[in-house]
Amino acid sequence: MRMGGMNRLPDADERTQGLTLIEVLASVVILSFVFFTVLTLMTNLLVQSQRIQQKQQALLIARDVFSEMAATSASAVVQQGDRSVQQNGTTYLVHPSIRSNPPDWAQGMVYAEVKVTWTTAVNGRSMQQSVDLTQVFPQ
């Protein structure tokens, strides 16, 4: 019943309809932690993707040198010496060589090696990476 002219106090159910400041702050902290974790994961994935792309590019460059060796001769390509190749902002140093000690099964053949090196940044530090490929060519 309502008493005339008097305001009544709200029931307990009516007072619990909003969020308290502590609940809002806790939600913001949890969401910030989740956002930071996802952002860190995405950054790491981007760095790994760049490394993989650089390694694939180095492998393609080495394969191009082998194709050149097959088209002309391995000795002629090695005599041209080292070269540098610029791809997607990365400089690759290509070093073709002929191994002087081929395995027994490659006797009488040219045992060629191509080493491709490049420098990449890892956590703010420069780090040199390389790919070594070998292939056998007839003399």
Buried (B, 14 or more C-beta within 10 A) or exposed (E): EEEEEEEEEEEEEEEEEEEEEEEEEEEEEEEEEEEEEEEEEEEEEEBEEBBEEBBEBBBEBBEEBBEBBBEEBBBEBBEEEEEEBEBEEBEBBBBBBBEEEBEEEBEEBBBBBBBBBBEBEEEEEEEEBEBEBBBBBEE
